Amino acid sequence: MKNVNLNALRVFSVVASHGNLQRAAEELNLSRGAVSQRIKKLEIELGVVLLVRGARGVSLTSEGERCHAAMEDALAILDTAFVSIGEDGDRVTLHLGSSTATKWLMPRMDAFAAKFPKVSLTTQVHEQVLARSLGRNEIAIWPGKARDTNTAHGSRRLTDRQSWKRAC
């Protein structure tokens, strides 16, 4: 295994998620130049080009896509491990799109809290379906007819109102 700077990998993961150095810099509270420099050093350490820099942002090379997928999986494992440290396991993280959050989840929150008062619910809103595998106590809810190809997700299609009620 190569001795790679883990902070540089985290910076790369944020850049890859945003597709933009400036937005990543803002999230990380770093300058755009510092972010770019860390990515460049990481590329040198790994011996591959991870990003193609363009006028409107960055895009991932095939090696960058592989690295980003691996980082997402690794960060999910770490996130799951750290979330469960010192807790009783009553935390659930929901990953969903913005319209699902506002139109489907929010109207049901009071009923959920009344039925499950000890469950701490965290939501994360995403622009697209998660590419990484879900961790312990994570649920992703996505509208649409496209089939989820990640078998680790354990996904199922909810086709009618009764299915939605049972899932909730």
C-alpha positions as semicolon CSV with decimal commas, in nm:
position;residue;x (nm);y (nm);z (nm)
1;M;0,000;0,000;0,000
2;K;0,125;0,345;-0,087
3;N;0,179;0,595;0,192
4;V;-0,084;0,849;0,084
5;N;-0,183;1,167;0,268
6;L;-0,532;1,096;0,405
7;N;-0,622;1,465;0,425
8;A;-0,540;1,501;0,054
9;L;-0,773;1,208;-0,016
10;R;-1,051;1,380;0,180
11;V;-0,992;1,702;-0,015
12;F;-1,004;1,504;-0,340
13;S;-1,331;1,342;-0,235
14;V;-1,494;1,682;-0,172
15;V;-1,364;1,818;-0,504
16;A;-1,493;1,509;-0,688
17;S;-1,834;1,542;-0,523
18;H;-1,869;1,909;-0,620
19;G;-1,694;1,892;-0,957
20;N;-1,559;2,236;-0,875
21;L;-1,246;2,348;-0,692
22;Q;-1,398;2,673;-0,559
23;R;-1,706;2,507;-0,408
24;A;-1,486;2,241;-0,250
25;A;-1,256;2,511;-0,112
26;E;-1,554;2,689;0,044
27;E;-1,679;2,368;0,208
28;L;-1,332;2,287;0,340
29;N;-1,257;2,646;0,449
30;L;-0,944;2,651;0,235
31;S;-0,831;2,867;-0,051
32;R;-0,886;2,742;-0,406
33;G;-0,509;2,736;-0,450
34;A;-0,458;2,518;-0,140
35;V;-0,717;2,271;-0,266
36;S;-0,557;2,260;-0,611
37;Q;-0,213;2,213;-0,458
38;R;-0,327;1,921;-0,240
39;I;-0,487;1,750;-0,538
40;K;-0,170;1,796;-0,744
41;K;0,045;1,647;-0,463
42;L;-0,197;1,354;-0,434
43;E;-0,173;1,293;-0,809
44;I;0,206;1,293;-0,781
45;E;0,197;1,052;-0,482
46;L;-0,036;0,814;-0,667
47;G;0,137;0,856;-1,001
48;V;-0,189;0,914;-1,189
49;V;-0,399;1,209;-1,305
50;L;-0,726;1,218;-1,111
51;L;-0,885;1,537;-1,244
52;V;-0,909;1,715;-1,575
53;R;-0,929;2,086;-1,503
54;G;-1,156;2,291;-1,727
55;A;-1,295;2,643;-1,747
56;R;-1,624;2,540;-1,581
57;G;-1,488;2,304;-1,318
58;V;-1,318;1,969;-1,305
59;S;-1,405;1,624;-1,432
60;L;-1,277;1,290;-1,313
61;T;-1,048;1,071;-1,519
62;S;-1,119;0,698;-1,510
63;E;-0,857;0,666;-1,233
64;G;-1,024;0,958;-1,055
65;E;-1,361;0,783;-1,072
66;R;-1,210;0,466;-0,923
67;C;-1,041;0,666;-0,648
68;H;-1,359;0,863;-0,572
69;A;-1,572;0,546;-0,549
70;A;-1,317;0,390;-0,313
71;M;-1,309;0,708;-0,103
72;E;-1,689;0,724;-0,080
73;D;-1,701;0,362;0,039
74;A;-1,419;0,419;0,289
75;L;-1,571;0,739;0,425
76;A;-1,909;0,568;0,462
77;I;-1,748;0,290;0,666
78;L;-1,569;0,543;0,886
79;D;-1,880;0,758;0,922
80;T;-2,083;0,456;1,027
81;A;-1,817;0,346;1,275
82;F;-1,784;0,692;1,430
83;V;-2,157;0,752;1,448
84;S;-2,210;0,435;1,647
85;I;-1,932;0,507;1,899
86;G;-2,091;0,595;2,230
87;E;-2,446;0,571;2,101
88;D;-2,724;0,324;2,158
89;G;-2,792;0,262;1,790
90;D;-3,111;0,465;1,765
91;R;-2,977;0,699;1,495
92;V;-3,092;0,663;1,136
93;T;-2,962;0,864;0,841
94;L;-3,195;0,919;0,547
95;H;-3,044;1,005;0,209
96;L;-3,293;1,161;-0,031
97;G;-3,347;1,414;-0,302
98;S;-3,472;1,763;-0,220
99;S;-3,824;1,713;-0,355
100;T;-3,859;1,383;-0,167
101;A;-3,745;1,557;0,150
102;T;-3,989;1,846;0,121
103;K;-4,291;1,677;-0,035
104;W;-4,274;1,329;0,116
105;L;-4,066;1,331;0,434
106;M;-4,151;1,661;0,600
107;P;-4,530;1,602;0,615
108;R;-4,461;1,268;0,790
109;M;-4,206;1,387;1,048
110;D;-4,451;1,455;1,332
111;A;-4,611;1,111;1,298
112;F;-4,268;0,946;1,282
113;A;-4,145;1,129;1,593
114;A;-4,460;1,032;1,782
115;K;-4,431;0,666;1,682
116;F;-4,052;0,642;1,736
117;P;-3,957;0,902;2,001
118;K;-3,614;0,749;2,075
119;V;-3,496;0,745;1,714
120;S;-3,269;1,029;1,612
121;L;-3,329;1,098;1,244
122;T;-3,066;1,274;1,035
123;T;-3,132;1,371;0,675
124;Q;-2,885;1,431;0,396
125;V;-3,016;1,581;0,075
126;H;-2,835;1,481;-0,245
127;E;-2,862;1,586;-0,609
128;Q;-2,823;1,231;-0,737
129;V;-2,851;0,871;-0,619
130;L;-2,566;0,763;-0,393
131;A;-2,292;0,575;-0,574
132;R;-2,144;0,435;-0,254
133;S;-2,282;0,151;-0,047
134;L;-2,502;0,240;0,246
135;G;-2,369;0,201;0,598
136;R;-2,538;0,067;0,908
137;N;-2,859;0,259;0,991
138;E;-2,864;0,439;0,656
139;I;-3,163;0,446;0,424
140;A;-3,184;0,602;0,080
141;I;-3,519;0,700;-0,071
142;W;-3,521;0,793;-0,440
143;P;-3,817;0,846;-0,670
144;G;-3,813;0,710;-1,020
145;K;-3,838;0,392;-1,216
146;A;-3,466;0,325;-1,268
147;R;-3,345;0,007;-1,103
148;D;-3,067;0,038;-0,843
149;T;-2,778;-0,174;-0,967
150;N;-2,588;-0,175;-0,635
151;T;-2,688;-0,505;-0,472
152;A;-2,539;-0,391;-0,140
153;H;-2,819;-0,133;-0,110
154;G;-3,088;-0,399;-0,064
155;S;-3,327;-0,178;-0,256
156;R;-3,687;-0,251;-0,335
157;R;-3,940;-0,078;-0,549
158;L;-4,246;0,066;-0,380
159;T;-4,517;0,064;-0,641
160;D;-4,836;0,151;-0,459
161;R;-4,964;0,347;-0,161
162;Q;-4,979;0,035;0,062
163;S;-4,612;-0,041;-0,008
164;W;-4,518;0,313;0,092
165;K;-4,718;0,284;0,413
166;R;-4,549;-0,047;0,506
167;A;-4,205;0,099;0,431
168;C;-4,270;0,389;0,665
